[in-house]
Amino acid sequence: MEFSVTFDETRDTIRIYYPQINTGEKLYDYIEEIDIQPKFVDCVEMFFTGFESNLLYRDLDLVEQNL
């Protein structure tokens, strides 16, 4: 698994899929709740490439809100 996505990129991707997650606090809570696995690379929190493909399986309530 490749960890090459920064937190900012993760945040922006989640906001594209779920615009209702519109505050920093909601975003941190969401990332923690759905357990997107981070890894620290050179003291920088990184997320795995392709994490967004798992979003649909992590929170069906949000998916339904976007329909």
C-alpha positions as CSV (number, residue, x, y, z in Angstrom):
1,M,0.0,0.0,0.0
2,E,1.4,3.3,-1.0
3,F,1.1,6.3,1.4
4,S,1.5,9.3,-0.8
5,V,-1.6,11.5,-0.2
6,T,-1.1,14.4,2.2
7,F,-3.7,15.5,4.8
8,D,-4.6,18.5,2.7
9,E,-5.2,16.3,-0.4
10,T,-7.3,13.9,1.7
11,R,-9.3,16.8,3.1
12,D,-9.9,18.2,-0.4
13,T,-10.9,14.8,-1.8
14,I,-13.4,14.2,1.0
15,R,-14.9,17.7,0.5
16,I,-15.4,16.9,-3.2
17,Y,-17.4,13.8,-2.4
18,Y,-19.1,15.1,0.7
19,P,-19.5,18.9,0.7
20,Q,-21.7,18.7,3.9
21,I,-18.4,18.0,5.8
22,N,-17.6,21.6,5.7
23,T,-15.7,22.4,8.9
24,G,-12.3,21.3,10.1
25,E,-13.8,19.7,13.2
26,K,-16.3,17.6,11.1
27,L,-13.5,16.6,8.8
28,Y,-11.2,15.4,11.6
29,D,-14.1,13.5,13.2
30,Y,-15.0,11.9,9.9
31,I,-11.5,10.8,9.1
32,E,-11.3,9.3,12.6
33,E,-14.7,7.7,12.4
34,I,-14.2,6.0,9.1
35,D,-10.7,5.0,10.1
36,I,-8.7,6.1,7.1
37,Q,-5.4,4.6,7.9
38,P,-2.6,7.2,8.1
39,K,1.1,6.6,8.2
40,F,3.8,9.0,9.2
41,V,6.4,9.4,6.5
42,D,9.3,11.7,7.5
43,C,7.2,13.1,10.3
44,V,4.3,14.0,7.9
45,E,0.9,12.3,8.2
46,M,0.2,10.6,4.9
47,F,-2.8,8.6,3.7
48,F,-2.9,5.7,1.3
49,T,-3.3,6.3,-2.4
50,G,-6.8,5.4,-3.6
51,F,-8.4,5.8,-0.2
52,E,-11.4,7.6,-1.9
53,S,-12.5,4.3,-3.4
54,N,-13.2,3.1,0.1
55,L,-15.3,6.1,1.1
56,L,-18.5,4.6,-0.5
57,Y,-18.2,1.5,1.8
58,R,-17.4,3.4,5.0
59,D,-20.4,5.6,5.5
60,L,-23.6,4.7,3.7
61,D,-25.6,7.5,5.4
62,L,-23.4,10.1,3.7
63,V,-23.7,8.3,0.4
64,E,-27.5,8.4,0.7
65,Q,-27.3,12.2,1.4
66,N,-25.5,12.7,-1.8
67,L,-28.1,10.9,-4.0
